Structure formats: structure tokens, C-alpha cells
Amino acid sequence: MELKDEWHALVKRFQHLEQTLEREIEKLGQDEEKFFVGSEVDIRALLDDIKKHYKNR
């Protein structure tokens, strides 16, 4: 019975670690989304708009 209890304790620890890792991965993904600017096309369009603005000054 002791071995079975140890096994269940290990499974519980691994499940906890897995959940923690999944939460951290999700947080990382959210952080990346916060800093994501856009596609290359979007960035180029934004730069073109900025250049036009400064040319007209």
C-alpha cells in the first residue's frame, strides 16, 4: 500500500507542476501579445505614414 500511496503522491506533484507550467506558458503568451506590434505590412504602413507626416512639415 505504501508504494501505491507514493505513486499517487508523485502523480499529484506532477499534475501540479504541469498546471503551473501551463499557467506560466499562458502568461508568457499574453506578455508576447502585449508587445506584439503587428505584421511586417502593418509596420511598413505605419512607417510610411510617419514619413509622410514629417515630409509635410
N, C-alpha and C positions, 0 to 999 in steps of 0.2 A: 504494500500500500504506500510506503514511503516513496518509492520510485515514481509511482503514479502521481503523487502529490507534487513531487519535484518537477515532473514533466508539466503538469498544469501550471505551476508557478512560472516555469520558463515560457510557456506559451503565452501566459498573461503578460509577462515582461516584453516579449517580442511584439505582441499586439499593441502594447502601449508605445513602444519605440516606433512601430510602423505608423501609428496615428500621429505621433509627434513629428515624424519625418514628413508625413503628408501635409500637416499644417504648415511646417516651415517651407516646404516647396510651394504651397499655395501663396504664402506671404511673399516669397521671392517673386513669384509670377505677378502678384499685384504691384510690387515695387517696380518691376520692369515696365509694367503698363503705365505707371505714373510718369516714368521718364521717357517713354516712347514718344517720339516726335511725329513720325509719320513715314510714309513710303518715300523713296527717292524722288518720285514725281512730285509729291506734296512739298518736299523740301526745296526742290528746284523752283517750283512755282512761287513759294514764299520768298526765296532769294530774288527771283525776278521782280516780284512786287516791291521788294525793298530797294532794289537797284533803280527801278522806275521812279520811286518816291524821291530818292536822292538826286536823280538826274533833273527832276523838275524843280529843284530848289535853286 
